[in-house]
Amino acid sequence: MTAAGELVILARSFRTQEANRADARARLNELVDVALVRPERRIKTKPSKAAKARRVDSKKARSSVKAGRGRVRPD
């Protein structure tokens, strides 16, 4: 794309100008076809109750490990 908003396609693979123009048109058609395809919408998902419980349990276990690292006070 140029600053003026023009799309520039270079086509130099063939020996004749007509073949290069046809190649450039074909590539332009492919670009337009790809641009017209809409991406599929993502379906939002929620974690299950079991997954939430596993997460909370692992957080509690990690918390108790970290809490045990504190300074030991002689009583």
Sine and cosine of phi, psi and omega as CSV:
sin_phi,cos_phi,sin_psi,cos_psi,sin_omega,cos_omega
0.00,0.00,0.68,-0.73,0.07,-1.00
-1.00,-0.03,0.11,-0.99,0.02,-1.00
-0.91,0.41,-0.44,0.90,0.01,-1.00
-0.99,0.13,-0.03,1.00,0.02,-1.00
1.00,0.04,0.29,0.96,0.02,-1.00
-1.00,-0.06,0.61,-0.79,0.04,-1.00
-1.00,-0.07,0.82,-0.57,-0.03,-1.00
-0.93,-0.36,0.83,-0.56,0.04,-1.00
-0.87,-0.50,0.88,-0.47,0.05,-1.00
-1.00,0.01,0.74,-0.68,0.01,-1.00
-0.72,-0.70,0.96,-0.27,-0.02,-1.00
-0.75,-0.66,0.35,0.94,-0.07,-1.00
-0.99,0.17,-0.35,0.94,-0.05,-1.00
-0.94,-0.35,0.24,-0.97,-0.06,-1.00
-0.99,0.10,-0.38,0.93,-0.05,-1.00
-0.96,-0.27,0.48,-0.88,-0.01,-1.00
-0.92,0.40,-0.62,0.78,-0.02,-1.00
-0.90,0.43,-0.66,0.75,0.01,-1.00
-0.92,0.40,-0.63,0.78,0.04,-1.00
-0.91,0.41,-0.63,0.77,0.05,-1.00
-0.90,0.43,-0.67,0.74,0.03,-1.00
-0.90,0.45,-0.65,0.76,0.04,-1.00
-0.89,0.45,-0.68,0.73,0.01,-1.00
-0.90,0.44,-0.66,0.76,0.03,-1.00
-0.90,0.43,-0.66,0.75,0.01,-1.00
-0.89,0.45,-0.67,0.74,0.02,-1.00
-0.92,0.39,-0.58,0.81,0.07,-1.00
-0.90,0.43,-0.68,0.73,0.04,-1.00
-0.87,0.50,-0.66,0.75,0.02,-1.00
-0.90,0.44,-0.67,0.74,0.02,-1.00
-0.88,0.48,-0.68,0.74,0.00,-1.00
-0.92,0.40,-0.66,0.75,0.01,-1.00
-0.89,0.46,-0.66,0.75,0.01,-1.00
-0.92,0.39,-0.61,0.79,-0.03,-1.00
-0.94,0.34,-0.45,0.90,-0.03,-1.00
-0.99,0.16,-0.24,0.97,-0.02,-1.00
-0.98,0.18,0.83,-0.55,0.02,-1.00
-0.99,0.13,0.68,-0.73,0.07,-1.00
-0.93,0.36,0.52,-0.85,0.00,-1.00
-0.93,0.37,0.62,-0.78,0.01,-1.00
-0.96,0.28,0.65,-0.76,0.00,-1.00
-0.99,0.17,0.71,-0.70,0.03,-1.00
-1.00,-0.07,0.86,-0.51,-0.01,-1.00
-0.93,0.36,0.66,-0.75,0.03,-1.00
-0.85,-0.53,0.41,-0.91,0.04,-1.00
-0.90,-0.44,0.57,-0.82,0.08,-1.00
-0.94,0.35,0.52,-0.85,-0.01,-1.00
-0.96,0.28,0.20,-0.98,0.03,-1.00
-0.89,0.45,-0.62,0.79,0.01,-1.00
-0.90,0.43,-0.64,0.77,0.01,-1.00
-0.91,0.41,-0.64,0.77,0.05,-1.00
-0.89,0.46,-0.67,0.74,-0.01,-1.00
-0.91,0.42,-0.66,0.75,0.04,-1.00
-0.88,0.47,-0.64,0.77,0.00,-1.00
-0.90,0.44,-0.72,0.70,-0.01,-1.00
-0.90,0.43,-0.66,0.75,0.01,-1.00
-0.89,0.46,-0.67,0.75,-0.01,-1.00
-0.93,0.37,-0.58,0.82,0.04,-1.00
-0.92,0.40,-0.65,0.76,0.03,-1.00
-0.90,0.43,-0.66,0.75,0.00,-1.00
-0.90,0.43,-0.69,0.73,0.01,-1.00
-0.91,0.42,-0.61,0.79,0.02,-1.00
-0.90,0.44,-0.67,0.74,0.00,-1.00
-0.93,0.38,-0.57,0.82,0.06,-1.00
-0.90,0.44,-0.70,0.71,-0.02,-1.00
-0.94,0.34,-0.57,0.82,0.01,-1.00
-0.92,0.39,-0.50,0.86,0.01,-1.00
-0.96,0.27,-0.13,0.99,-0.02,-1.00
-1.00,0.07,-0.04,1.00,-0.08,-1.00
-0.91,0.40,0.12,-0.99,-0.01,-1.00
-0.94,0.34,0.69,-0.72,-0.01,-1.00
-1.00,0.06,0.80,-0.60,0.00,-1.00
-0.98,-0.21,0.77,-0.63,0.05,-1.00
-0.96,0.26,0.83,-0.55,0.02,-1.00
-0.92,-0.40,0.00,0.00,0.00,0.00
